[in-house]
């Protein structure tokens, strides 16, 4: 696999992960569910999916 093919593959994988994360957060937000995220130091925290969705969209 050439370097360009690897770059294209990783780009497609990153985009697929972004889309699936967004869909999961949207679905959980509609259902009023919570998700577990982590602080930068690795400590987990449970928040509403709607709040996580807002944070995720700000990062994009």
C-alpha positions in Angstrom: 0.0 0.0 0.0 1.5 3.3 -1.1 1.7 6.3 1.2 -1.0 8.1 -0.7 -3.3 5.1 -0.3 -2.7 5.1 3.4 -3.5 8.8 3.7 -6.7 8.3 1.7 -7.7 5.3 3.9 -7.1 7.1 7.2 -9.0 10.1 5.8 -12.0 7.9 5.0 -11.8 6.2 8.4 -11.7 9.5 10.2 -14.7 10.8 8.3 -16.7 7.6 9.0 -15.9 7.8 12.7 -17.0 11.5 12.8 -20.3 10.7 11.1 -21.1 7.7 13.3 -20.3 9.6 16.5 -22.5 12.5 15.4 -25.4 10.1 14.6 -25.0 8.3 17.9 -25.1 11.5 19.9 -28.1 12.8 17.9 -30.0 9.6 18.6 -29.2 9.5 22.3 -30.0 13.3 22.6 -33.5 12.6 21.1 -34.0 9.8 23.6 -32.8 12.0 26.5 -30.0 9.5 27.3 -26.6 10.2 28.9 -23.2 9.4 27.6 -19.8 8.9 29.3 -17.0 11.2 28.2 -13.5 11.8 29.7 -11.7 14.8 30.9 -8.2 15.4 29.4 -6.6 13.6 32.3 -8.8 10.5 31.7 -11.3 10.9 34.5 -14.8 9.8 33.2 -17.9 12.0 33.5 -21.5 11.2 32.7 -23.4 14.0 30.9 -26.6 14.4 28.9 -26.1 13.4 25.2 -27.6 16.8 24.2 -24.8 18.6 26.1 -22.2 16.2 24.6 -23.7 16.9 21.1 -23.2 20.7 21.7 -19.6 20.1 22.7 -18.9 17.9 19.8 -20.4 20.3 17.3 -18.3 23.1 18.8 -15.1 21.1 18.2 -15.9 20.5 14.5 
